[in-house]
């Protein structure tokens, strides 16, 4: 069954707000991992709690992914380092999503 994988890479300080917003917009779950690298805002290193970046992955249906992405663009793009990308994925246990 087809679903969307929405990936958010952003500042770790946003974690609590993002989790709450993602759930409020209909996602049933998410995965968060530490992320580091270099982009237009320079090098972002990990090692300090809430100072680095996180990668948030959400598998959900298309309408939920679009709702979350729109909310993030509207509320966070201007003031925070954040990128979003979305992919089509085939899930093996669709009842989980």
ABEGO torsion letter per residue (X at the ends): XBBBBBBBBBBAAAAAAAAAAAAAAGBABBBBBBBBEBBAAEBBBBGBBGABBBBBBBBBBAAAAAAAAAAAAAAAAAABBBBBBBBBBBBABAAAX
